[in-house]
Amino acid sequence: MHYPVFFDDVRKIVLRDPLADFLGAAEDGIVEYGYADAVKLAGHSCPTVAGAWLMTLKALARLYAGGRPERGAIRVEFREDIASGVTGVIANVVSLITGAAQSGGFKGIAGRFERRNLLFFDAPITGEIRFQRLDNGDAVEVDYHPELVPPAPAMRELMAKAVSGTASAAELREFGAHWQDRVRRILIDNIDHAGLVVLGGTTGPA
């Protein structure tokens, strides 16, 4: 797979997955995800996929400050319904990283490693997503504001031509380049912008 080189420069997410350790799938259960993994899952790279990556990255860093996040031990709640807007796309990326799943998730082994019933929608929360540790109940809510990193001025006209089928081959290449440049600016240039991903205070059990 040939993808934009900046994908490899996006901050990685490293977790410990006890199930992967138990089954010998990863040494010590250490699993590393890169942005390209999220792109392969979604089938594309866009500000929404970038936002899902950043919200998860930032939330886990807050909840496990100085420690290693534990995959499969995180409850995730979304404010919106799964079919609302881009919620489903974001949930797929969050599920990939955290292991949280709905009723169809992994059932576990002898009462251990279950991943079912850790992913919820239509939750009564203020933030866009709420991440909660199962071991101590600490939780954090997150919101994403991609409008703080606007597209290039040329994108309006290029997108109109691209979606209408009237763009030339050169214009389509330019459209794709501008599209991914905005993703790059979100994930690389503005990754620590205070307003891009807003974290609510870490709290105890709800």
PEPE-V298487 format. One record per residue. N is the residue number from 0. RES is the residue in one small letter. D_FIRST is the distance of its C-alpha to the first C-alpha in Angstrom with 2 decimals. Layout:
n:N res:RES d_first:D_FIRST
n:N res:RES d_first:D_FIRST
This chain:
n:0 res:m d_first:0.00
n:1 res:h d_first:3.79
n:2 res:y d_first:6.28
n:3 res:p d_first:10.02
n:4 res:v d_first:11.38
n:5 res:f d_first:13.89
n:6 res:f d_first:11.76
n:7 res:d d_first:12.51
n:8 res:d d_first:16.10
n:9 res:v d_first:16.84
n:10 res:r d_first:19.51
n:11 res:k d_first:18.51
n:12 res:i d_first:20.49
n:13 res:v d_first:22.07
n:14 res:l d_first:24.33
n:15 res:r d_first:26.46
n:16 res:d d_first:26.19
n:17 res:p d_first:29.45
n:18 res:l d_first:28.20
n:19 res:a d_first:25.31
n:20 res:d d_first:28.02
n:21 res:f d_first:30.50
n:22 res:l d_first:28.29
n:23 res:g d_first:26.94
n:24 res:a d_first:23.30
n:25 res:a d_first:23.10
n:26 res:e d_first:25.70
n:27 res:d d_first:28.25
n:28 res:g d_first:26.07
n:29 res:i d_first:24.06
n:30 res:v d_first:20.73
n:31 res:e d_first:18.42
n:32 res:y d_first:16.15
n:33 res:g d_first:13.94
n:34 res:y d_first:13.30
n:35 res:a d_first:9.58
n:36 res:d d_first:11.25
n:37 res:a d_first:13.42
n:38 res:v d_first:10.92
n:39 res:k d_first:9.34
n:40 res:l d_first:13.05
n:41 res:a d_first:14.24
n:42 res:g d_first:11.70
n:43 res:h d_first:12.20
n:44 res:s d_first:13.27
n:45 res:c d_first:16.98
n:46 res:p d_first:20.22
n:47 res:t d_first:20.88
n:48 res:v d_first:17.80
n:49 res:a d_first:18.53
n:50 res:g d_first:22.11
n:51 res:a d_first:21.50
n:52 res:w d_first:19.68
n:53 res:l d_first:22.55
n:54 res:m d_first:25.32
n:55 res:t d_first:24.29
n:56 res:l d_first:23.80
n:57 res:k d_first:27.19
n:58 res:a d_first:29.03
n:59 res:l d_first:28.16
n:60 res:a d_first:29.09
n:61 res:r d_first:32.40
n:62 res:l d_first:33.16
n:63 res:y d_first:32.37
n:64 res:a d_first:33.52
n:65 res:g d_first:33.55
n:66 res:g d_first:32.28
n:67 res:r d_first:29.28
n:68 res:p d_first:28.44
n:69 res:e d_first:28.91
n:70 res:r d_first:26.37
n:71 res:g d_first:28.38
n:72 res:a d_first:31.40
n:73 res:i d_first:30.71
n:74 res:r d_first:32.16
n:75 res:v d_first:30.45
n:76 res:e d_first:32.40
n:77 res:f d_first:31.52
n:78 res:r d_first:34.29
n:79 res:e d_first:33.10
n:80 res:d d_first:32.79
n:81 res:i d_first:29.42
n:82 res:a d_first:29.61
n:83 res:s d_first:30.64
n:84 res:g d_first:28.40
n:85 res:v d_first:25.00
n:86 res:t d_first:26.43
n:87 res:g d_first:24.53
n:88 res:v d_first:21.10
n:89 res:i d_first:22.24
n:90 res:a d_first:23.76
n:91 res:n d_first:20.64
n:92 res:v d_first:18.95
n:93 res:v d_first:22.28
n:94 res:s d_first:22.70
n:95 res:l d_first:19.39
n:96 res:i d_first:20.57
n:97 res:t d_first:24.30
n:98 res:g d_first:24.47
n:99 res:a d_first:27.09
n:100 res:a d_first:27.46
n:101 res:q d_first:30.07
n:102 res:s d_first:32.36
n:103 res:g d_first:29.64
n:104 res:g d_first:28.15
n:105 res:f d_first:28.71
n:106 res:k d_first:32.47
n:107 res:g d_first:32.78
n:108 res:i d_first:34.58
n:109 res:a d_first:38.36
n:110 res:g d_first:38.35
n:111 res:r d_first:35.60
n:112 res:f d_first:31.98
n:113 res:e d_first:32.34
n:114 res:r d_first:29.72
n:115 res:r d_first:31.54
n:116 res:n d_first:33.45
n:117 res:l d_first:31.77
n:118 res:l d_first:30.17
n:119 res:f d_first:32.64
n:120 res:f d_first:33.03
n:121 res:d d_first:36.06
n:122 res:a d_first:37.08
n:123 res:p d_first:40.14
n:124 res:i d_first:38.45
n:125 res:t d_first:38.59
n:126 res:g d_first:35.06
n:127 res:e d_first:31.89
n:128 res:i d_first:30.83
n:129 res:r d_first:32.91
n:130 res:f d_first:31.57
n:131 res:q d_first:34.21
n:132 res:r d_first:34.49
n:133 res:l d_first:36.19
n:134 res:d d_first:37.95
n:135 res:n d_first:39.98
n:136 res:g d_first:39.53
n:137 res:d d_first:38.32
n:138 res:a d_first:36.38
n:139 res:v d_first:34.85
n:140 res:e d_first:34.12
n:141 res:v d_first:31.52
n:142 res:d d_first:31.17
n:143 res:y d_first:28.48
n:144 res:h d_first:29.48
n:145 res:p d_first:26.63
n:146 res:e d_first:29.39
n:147 res:l d_first:30.12
n:148 res:v d_first:27.03
n:149 res:p d_first:27.64
n:150 res:p d_first:25.45
n:151 res:a d_first:26.26
n:152 res:p d_first:29.46
n:153 res:a d_first:27.86
n:154 res:m d_first:25.67
n:155 res:r d_first:28.57
n:156 res:e d_first:29.18
n:157 res:l d_first:25.58
n:158 res:m d_first:24.77
n:159 res:a d_first:27.97
n:160 res:k d_first:27.02
n:161 res:a d_first:23.45
n:162 res:v d_first:24.68
n:163 res:s d_first:27.69
n:164 res:g d_first:25.78
n:165 res:t d_first:27.81
n:166 res:a d_first:25.26
n:167 res:s d_first:24.68
n:168 res:a d_first:21.32
n:169 res:a d_first:22.00
n:170 res:e d_first:22.96
n:171 res:l d_first:19.83
n:172 res:r d_first:17.76
n:173 res:e d_first:20.32
n:174 res:f d_first:20.16
n:175 res:g d_first:16.42
n:176 res:a d_first:17.03
n:177 res:h d_first:20.06
n:178 res:w d_first:18.47
n:179 res:q d_first:15.82
n:180 res:d d_first:18.62
n:181 res:r d_first:20.70
n:182 res:v d_first:18.17
n:183 res:r d_first:18.06
n:184 res:r d_first:21.84
n:185 res:i d_first:22.09
n:186 res:l d_first:19.94
n:187 res:i d_first:20.89
n:188 res:d d_first:24.09
n:189 res:n d_first:25.83
n:190 res:i d_first:24.60
n:191 res:d d_first:28.21
n:192 res:h d_first:29.98
n:193 res:a d_first:32.84
n:194 res:g d_first:32.73
n:195 res:l d_first:29.05
n:196 res:v d_first:29.03
n:197 res:v d_first:32.64
n:198 res:l d_first:33.66
n:199 res:g d_first:36.95
n:200 res:g d_first:39.13
n:201 res:t d_first:38.37
n:202 res:t d_first:40.91
n:203 res:g d_first:42.31
n:204 res:p d_first:42.31
n:205 res:a d_first:42.67
